[in-house]
Amino acid sequence: MAVSSAPASSLSSHDPSITYDTIDFNDRKQVVAARNTMIREQWIKTMEQRLVRDELARCYKSEGVNHYVTCKHLADRTCRG
């Protein structure tokens, strides 16, 4: 098993400007960095959606018949994705 000699701080930091449009596909490190950035951004969006969904469920339970008006902002945010 290979052990990285890079410091932990450099492994945890990332550059969100690295995308598949801006890299050289012959450079393996750039391809991996772009892939990791894309996965990280998708994960963040997924977790944000989960938080909004959970908040919408709590709002729906607590508001009862008024949930159409009171929870509209959460429902709209869920639909936008």
Residue pairs with C-beta under 8 A, 6 or more apart in sequence:
4 11
14 33
14 36
14 37
14 40
15 33
15 37
16 37
16 41
18 30
18 33
18 34
18 37
19 34
19 37
19 38
20 34
20 38
22 34
23 30
23 31
23 33
23 34
24 30
25 31
49 78
49 81
52 74
52 77
52 78
53 78
55 74
56 71
56 74
56 75
56 78
59 67
59 70
59 71
59 74
60 67
60 71
63 70
63 71
